[in-house]
Amino acid sequence: MKAIFFALLIALSLANFSGTDVHELTQDDFNSKVQDQKTFWVIVEYSNLSSEQRTQVVLAAEALKGMINVGALSNGASTILRVYSNGQAIEYPGEWEAQEIVNFAFDQVRDFAFKRVGKVPKKQGEKTPEPQIDESDVIVLTDDNLDETILNSKEAWFVEFYAPWCGHCKKLAPEWAKLATALKGEVKVAKIDASVEGSKAKGKYKVEGFPTIRFFGAGEKVDGDFESFDGARDYNTLLSYARETNRKLKPLFFEQLVNQQQFTDNCLKSTGLCVLLFVPHIYDCDQECRDAYLNTYKETVKPLKSKPLVHFWSQAGDQYELEEQFGLSGAGYPSVLALSPKKQLFSKMRGSLTSANVDRFLNNLLNGKEQVSRFGTIVPIEEVKN
């Protein structure tokens, strides 16, 4: 029974590169064909190879076919790529990209050939050591804390889902680090390794390649509430996108009107429109009834949160003088009043509180199509005890 089990394990491991130019090797094959021979081999020793790594190895094998052998050995311990030259192993230090693997393999053949003539010239295009990247402002997230950290946060987040072996991710790293420093205090910049098998983040946030970049707006968040970034991955493009998207996805301002300072700061000083929803008194409309009105209004105005709008709600009678000033006290509730403090103009919504009516009213106001009237000094706001 054990023999059958181990045979199945070997068969599964050998099936990893079936139908490709990569030679599947057993340990005996490796000893006889690689270590004991004076030939060149590119060998990938693996325990858990990602699909992207496998793809790059297969492409490298196609390119090297007939010149340098490429083999695979399931070692059950780690994943590493080496070039074997005359039985000696030289570990590959670069990115898991076919072109880089091919370049490295030919470099080893070239070095070996020149050693035979007693000289090893400097390689053309030899890379200088990469500069150190200061990633101190990049927040590192994990599968265990990703949801809790972002969904429970009121701040905006820009998150990179990456793989350690991904060449494009490595090229992005210095730009991402610079971005994190520039956006400090505006947007949280983070990264998470989503390359491991079974990563929750990979499935939940639709990560199909690396790097994948997602933007989570400020304010309340729910599952699936993110924007996908598909632009160029340079610092300037990322910075512009983050700031513009952060502005577009600003949290919805919708509060109960309770004092003068709140009204002055958020309405009278506003250069846009201040919209007030007046709902029936709690004695005329119970909590469930009131919540239904508030939720209808809030859900309707959510798509307009990038527009120059702030929203308040008030219980009928709490701001009686204000209602009297704008002719609302005898009009019935709920009712909607829009103010432009800068232009000293106001308008009242006609019709019942439905999503269609609210959406039409606000869009007409924003496009200059709604009837408006002038007002003077607004009466003082009453302080409301909750």
Summary of the structure (lengths in Angstrom):
residues: 386
radius of gyration: 32.1
end to end distance: 73.4
largest distance: 102.3
contacts: 1104
relative contact order: 0.07
helix: 37%
strand: 20%
